Amino acid sequence: MKKYLYNIFMLAAVAVAFVSCEKENTPVDGTFTLTVDASKEGTKGTKQLSLDGSTLNATWAAGEQVKVYNGDTLLGTLTPQTTGSAHTKLSGTLEGTIAVGDVLTLKFLSPDYGSQDGTLAYIAANCDYAVATVTVSGFSGDATKTIKTTGHANFVNQQAIVKFSLKNTSNADISATQLVVNDGATDYTINPASAASEIYVAIPGFSGQTVRLTATVGSVGYTYEKSGATFTNGQYYEITVKMTGPYPLLSTATTADYGKVVCAAGHLHDAKTAVPAGCTAVGILGKVTSTGHGLILALHDATSQTFDNIFSWAWPTYAGTRLRVLPDDAARGKQLKSYTALGATAVSNWAVAPKSDYEEIFTNLGSTARYWDGQPYDSNVNDYITTGVGGTALYSQSRYWSAAWYNDYRAWYFYKDYWGYDLNRVTYSVRPVLGF
């Protein structure tokens, strides 16, 4: 009998605990107030930044707003009750559905990295992104419920801040009018209000990436590349970079630059020479118009295509001409990387040009071959493609499509010493260009 009563008692206790737990975790709808201790200490990069030696200090400022989310649902905002230090109480009113055990995410959010001016002040006002979490432990009150939480909100920054000190190979300062930082996937363009050799940059963290810096100084540029670089969110770095250059820029190219090698950093290098360490050769400058736009001939072939395929591709205008842009990686082949910009100069990505543009490129690169129906290429053109930069010569046994019709069923192609035309369904080689 005692054992039976004991079991009844234990079952009742478990049932009461279960009901209590179920009730405690039942979602509650309504209006809530939330006050939580918050810290920016150690985040190294939020608003009201100040630099003390090599330590980047962050304090709460008047008017700042912290958004509160339950999952993906925005509940409201909190504001600091005291300012001027790394610690404060955040307080505000929330609306929505909350249950005990919910993890609320607090976001101090203004991640605009696209138009930086190289100063801490700009980063503080426009590039801040810090996140903290708190767990709901209970409620008090009736009409407007006060949320109880465990722990405090320790904000962790979601980007690194870097001070780049720019030097040339002689260790003299480079006062840049623009700095482009590429983290292997994204370009971050910094435009100082006046030329500067020390530039602050906010950049989302990454690990083991190749970082490329391109500095513009008037009409010339400098480049720097570092592989295996890591920037950790919430950290501050001071880095001195010795940049190679100066080099002419693609953005200032003229007809005098025909045949020069164009690199991924947007620089021009002497024709028929290897590009310096830290630069990636992209193509040969083949055309420049009076408006400063032009065409760059690829160092390698793309994947062979029918003209029917080519005619189906997007058709934007670059350098005063309409290009057929290769649609995907498969069309570009193994040796052609995808591009949307070279340095600070926007480009079309690889495309097939009309007949007249290939003729103009071949003429500008010194072709002496002649044919009654158009200007083909010769060994002078291939010398630019192959010498120093390791490009693949236009193959003398291949026919290459242009993006021009001959008639309703045929299109123009070029061969080593003449132009011809063939049926649209035939597969020929493709030597693409970049428009800029």
C-alpha positions in Angstrom: 0.0 0.0 0.0 2.8 2.4 0.8 4.5 1.7 -2.5 1.2 2.2 -4.3 0.6 5.6 -2.6 4.2 6.6 -3.3 3.8 5.9 -7.0 0.5 7.9 -7.1 2.3 10.8 -5.4 5.2 10.7 -7.8 2.9 10.6 -10.9 0.9 13.5 -9.5 4.1 15.5 -8.9 5.3 14.8 -12.5 2.0 15.8 -13.9 2.0 19.1 -11.9 5.6 19.8 -13.1 4.6 19.0 -16.7 1.5 21.3 -16.6 3.6 24.0 -14.9 6.3 23.7 -17.6 3.7 23.7 -20.4 2.0 26.8 -18.9 5.4 28.6 -18.4 6.4 28.0 -22.0 3.1 28.9 -23.6 3.5 31.8 -26.1 2.2 35.1 -24.8 0.8 37.8 -27.1 0.8 41.5 -26.3 2.8 44.5 -25.4 6.1 44.0 -23.5 8.8 46.1 -22.0 12.4 45.0 -22.0 15.3 46.5 -20.1 18.6 44.7 -20.4 22.2 45.4 -19.5 24.3 45.9 -22.7 28.0 46.1 -23.4 30.1 47.0 -26.4 33.2 46.3 -24.5 35.6 44.4 -26.7 33.6 44.7 -29.9 36.2 47.0 -31.4 34.1 48.8 -33.9 30.8 50.3 -33.2 29.5 53.9 -33.2 31.3 56.7 -31.4 34.7 55.1 -32.2 37.9 56.5 -30.8 41.4 55.3 -31.2 43.6 55.1 -28.2 47.0 53.9 -29.4 46.2 50.6 -31.1 43.0 50.0 -29.2 39.7 50.9 -30.8 37.2 52.0 -28.2 33.4 51.9 -28.7 30.8 53.7 -26.7 27.0 54.0 -26.8 25.7 57.3 -28.3 22.4 59.1 -27.9 19.7 58.2 -30.4 21.1 54.8 -31.3 18.5 52.1 -31.9 18.8 48.4 -31.4 16.3 46.2 -33.2 14.9 43.1 -31.3 13.9 40.0 -33.2 12.3 36.7 -32.2 13.5 34.5 -35.0 12.8 36.5 -38.1 10.0 38.6 -36.5 10.9 42.2 -35.6 9.3 43.0 -32.2 10.5 46.6 -31.7 13.5 48.7 -30.8 15.5 49.5 -27.7 17.5 52.7 -27.0 20.4 53.3 -24.6 19.5 54.9 -21.3 23.0 56.2 -20.6 25.6 57.2 -23.2 29.3 57.8 -23.5 30.6 54.5 -22.2 30.8 50.9 -23.4 28.1 49.8 -20.9 24.5 50.9 -20.7 20.9 49.7 -20.1 18.8 49.2 -23.3 15.1 49.8 -22.8 12.0 49.8 -25.0 8.6 48.6 -25.8 8.0 45.4 -27.9 4.9 44.0 -29.6 4.3 40.4 -30.6 4.4 36.8 -29.4 7.1 35.7 -26.9 7.5 32.5 -24.8 9.8 31.6 -21.9 12.9 30.1 -23.4 12.8 32.2 -26.6 16.2 33.6 -27.6 15.8 37.2 -28.7 18.4 38.6 -31.1 19.4 42.2 -30.6 20.9 43.9 -33.7 22.7 47.1 -33.9 22.5 47.3 -37.6 23.8 49.7 -40.3 26.0 47.7 -42.6 26.6 50.0 -45.5 30.1 49.2 -46.7 29.7 50.5 -50.3 30.7 54.2 -50.1 33.4 54.5 -47.4 35.6 57.5 -47.2 38.5 56.0 -45.3 37.7 57.5 -41.9 36.6 56.1 -38.6 33.8 58.7 -38.5 32.2 57.3 -41.6 32.6 53.7 -40.4 31.0 54.7 -37.1 28.0 56.3 -38.8 27.4 53.9 -41.7 29.2 50.6 -41.4 28.3 49.4 -37.9 26.8 45.9 -37.4 26.8 44.3 -34.0 24.7 41.4 -32.6 23.8 40.1 -29.1 21.3 37.6 -27.8 19.4 37.2 -24.5 17.1 34.4 -23.4 13.6 35.0 -22.0 13.3 33.6 -18.5 9.9 34.9 -17.4 7.4 37.8 -17.3 6.0 40.1 -14.7 3.0 42.5 -14.8 -0.3 42.3 -16.5 -1.4 44.8 -19.2 2.2 45.5 -20.2 4.4 42.6 -19.3 8.0 43.1 -18.3 10.4 40.5 -19.9 12.9 38.9 -17.6 16.1 37.6 -19.2 19.1 35.5 -18.3 22.5 37.1 -18.8 23.2 40.5 -20.4 23.6 41.6 -24.0 27.2 41.4 -25.0 27.4 42.8 -28.5 29.8 41.2 -31.0 30.7 43.1 -34.1 30.1 41.5 -37.5 33.0 43.1 -39.3 36.7 43.8 -38.9 38.2 47.3 -39.1 41.5 47.8 -40.8 43.8 50.7 -41.0 45.9 50.4 -44.2 49.1 52.4 -44.4 50.0 52.6 -48.1 53.7 52.7 -49.2 55.5 52.2 -52.4 58.5 49.8 -52.8 60.8 52.6 -51.6 58.8 52.9 -48.4 57.4 56.4 -49.3 53.8 57.2 -48.6 51.2 56.7 -51.4 48.4 59.3 -51.1 45.5 57.5 -52.8 42.5 59.2 -54.3 40.7 55.8 -54.3 41.4 52.4 -52.7 39.6 49.2 -53.8 39.9 46.3 -51.4 38.9 42.9 -52.8 38.4 39.9 -50.4 38.3 37.3 -53.2 34.6 37.8 -53.8 33.6 41.4 -53.3 35.1 44.8 -54.1 34.9 47.5 -51.3 35.6 50.9 -52.8 36.9 53.7 -50.6 36.9 57.3 -51.8 38.7 59.6 -49.4 37.6 63.2 -49.3 41.2 64.1 -50.0 44.2 62.0 -51.0 45.3 59.9 -48.0 48.1 57.4 -47.2 46.3 56.0 -44.1 42.8 54.7 -44.9 40.4 53.0 -42.5 38.2 50.2 -44.0 35.3 48.2 -42.5 35.0 44.8 -44.1 33.1 41.6 -43.1 35.4 39.0 -41.7 36.8 36.1 -43.7 39.5 33.4 -43.4 42.2 32.2 -45.7 41.3 34.5 -48.6 43.4 36.3 -51.2 43.2 40.0 -50.6 43.9 42.5 -53.4 44.4 46.2 -52.9 44.3 48.7 -55.8 45.2 52.3 -55.1 44.6 55.1 -57.6 46.8 58.2 -57.5 45.7 60.6 -60.2 46.1 58.8 -63.6 48.2 55.9 -62.3 47.7 53.0 -59.9 49.4 50.7 -57.5 48.6 47.1 -56.5 49.1 44.7 -53.6 48.1 41.1 -53.1 48.2 38.8 -50.1 47.2 35.2 -50.1 45.9 33.3 -47.1 44.7 36.5 -45.3 42.3 36.3 -42.4 40.2 39.2 -40.9 38.2 38.3 -37.8 34.9 40.0 -37.0 35.2 42.4 -34.1 39.0 42.9 -34.5 41.0 45.9 -35.4 44.1 45.7 -37.5 46.9 48.1 -38.5 48.6 46.9 -41.7 51.4 48.6 -43.7 51.3 47.5 -47.4 54.1 48.0 -49.9 52.4 48.3 -53.2 54.0 47.8 -56.7 53.6 50.5 -59.3 52.9 53.0 -60.6 51.1 51.7 -63.6 48.8 53.4 -66.1 45.1 52.7 -65.5 42.5 51.1 -67.8 40.2 54.0 -66.9 42.6 56.5 -68.5 43.6 54.3 -71.5 44.1 55.9 -74.9 44.9 54.7 -78.4 48.6 54.9 -77.5 48.0 52.0 -75.2 47.0 49.4 -77.8 48.6 46.1 -77.3 49.2 46.6 -73.5 48.3 43.9 -71.1 45.3 44.6 -68.9 45.4 43.1 -65.4 42.6 42.3 -63.0 43.5 45.2 -60.8 42.6 47.6 -63.7 46.2 48.5 -64.6 47.9 48.5 -68.0 51.4 46.9 -68.4 53.8 47.1 -71.2 52.9 45.0 -74.2 54.6 41.6 -74.6 55.8 41.5 -71.0 54.8 39.5 -67.9 52.7 41.3 -65.4 54.3 42.0 -62.0 53.8 39.7 -59.0 50.4 40.3 -57.5 48.7 41.1 -60.8 46.6 38.7 -63.0 46.8 39.2 -66.7 43.3 39.3 -68.2 43.7 40.3 -71.9 45.1 42.7 -74.5 43.8 46.2 -75.0 42.5 46.2 -78.5 40.2 49.2 -78.9 39.6 52.5 -77.2 37.0 55.1 -78.3 37.0 58.8 -77.9 34.8 58.5 -74.8 37.3 56.3 -73.0 35.5 53.0 -73.5 36.9 50.0 -75.4 37.4 46.3 -75.9 39.9 43.9 -74.4 40.8 40.7 -76.3 40.9 37.5 -74.3 44.1 35.6 -73.8 42.3 32.3 -74.3 39.3 30.8 -76.2 35.9 30.3 -74.6 33.9 27.2 -75.2 33.0 26.5 -78.9 29.4 27.5 -79.8 26.9 27.5 -82.6 25.9 31.0 -83.8 22.3 30.1 -82.8 23.5 29.9 -79.2 25.5 33.2 -79.5 22.5 35.0 -80.9 20.4 34.0 -77.9 22.7 35.7 -75.4 22.2 39.1 -73.7 23.1 42.1 -76.0 24.4 45.1 -74.0 26.2 48.1 -75.5 29.9 48.7 -74.7 32.4 50.9 -76.5 29.6 52.0 -78.9 28.9 48.5 -80.0 26.6 45.6 -79.1 28.2 42.6 -77.5 26.8 39.1 -77.0 27.7 38.2 -73.4 28.6 34.6 -72.5 25.9 33.5 -70.1 27.7 31.1 -67.7 30.8 29.4 -66.5 30.4 26.6 -69.0 30.4 29.0 -71.9 33.5 30.7 -70.6 35.5 27.5 -70.4 38.3 26.6 -67.9 40.8 29.4 -68.5 38.5 32.5 -68.4 37.6 33.9 -65.0 34.3 35.8 -64.6 34.6 39.6 -64.3 32.3 42.5 -63.6 35.1 45.0 -63.0 38.8 45.4 -63.5 40.0 47.5 -60.6 37.5 50.4 -60.5 36.4 50.0 -64.1 33.2 48.2 -64.8 33.3 45.6 -67.6 30.8 43.5 -69.5 32.1 40.0 -68.7 33.3 37.9 -71.7 31.3 38.5 -74.9 31.4 37.9 -78.6 31.9 41.1 -80.6 30.6 42.0 -84.1 32.7 41.5 -87.2 33.7 45.2 -87.4 35.1 45.2 -83.9 37.3 42.2 -84.4 38.6 43.8 -87.6 39.4 47.0 -85.7 41.1 45.1 -82.9 43.3 43.1 -85.4 44.2 46.4 -87.2 45.1 48.1 -83.9 47.3 45.1 -83.0 49.3 45.4 -86.2 47.8 42.7 -88.5 49.2 43.1 -92.0 47.0 40.3 -93.5 44.5 41.6 -96.0 41.3 40.1 -97.4 38.7 41.6 -99.7 35.8 41.1 -97.2 37.5 42.1 -93.9 40.7 42.5 -91.8 41.8 39.1 -90.4 44.5 38.4 -87.9 48.1 37.3 -88.4 51.2 36.5 -86.3 51.5 40.1 -85.1 48.2 39.7 -83.2 49.3 36.4 -81.7 52.6 37.8 -80.6 50.7 40.2 -78.3 48.6 37.4 -76.9 51.4 34.9 -76.3 54.6 36.9 -75.5 55.2 37.4 -71.8 51.7 36.8 -70.6 51.3 33.1 -71.7 48.0 33.5 -73.6 46.9 30.9 -76.2 47.4 31.9 -79.8 44.4 32.1 -82.1 44.6 28.7 -83.6 45.3 28.8 -87.3 43.1 25.7 -88.0 40.1 27.1 -86.2 37.3 29.3 -87.4 36.0 31.9 -84.9 32.5 33.3 -84.8 31.7 37.0 -84.6 28.4 38.3 -83.4 27.4 39.6 -86.9 24.8 38.1 -89.3 25.7 37.6 -93.0 22.1 36.8 -94.0 19.1 35.1 -92.4 20.8 31.7 -92.2 24.5 32.5 -92.0 26.9 34.5 -89.8 30.4 35.9 -90.2 33.4 34.1 -88.8 37.2 34.9 -89.1 40.0 32.5 -90.0 43.8 33.1 -90.0 43.8 35.0 -93.2 40.3 35.7 -94.3 36.7 36.3 -93.3 33.9 33.9 -94.3 30.3 33.0 -93.4 28.5 29.8 -92.6 25.3 28.3 -91.4 24.1 29.4 -87.9 23.9 25.8 -86.6 27.6 25.1 -87.2 29.9 24.9 -84.1 33.0 27.2 -84.3 35.5 28.5 -81.8 35.0 31.7 -79.7 37.7 34.2 -78.8 35.7 36.7 -76.5 36.3 40.2 -75.5 35.6 42.4 -72.4 33.8 45.7 -73.0 34.5 48.6 -70.7 
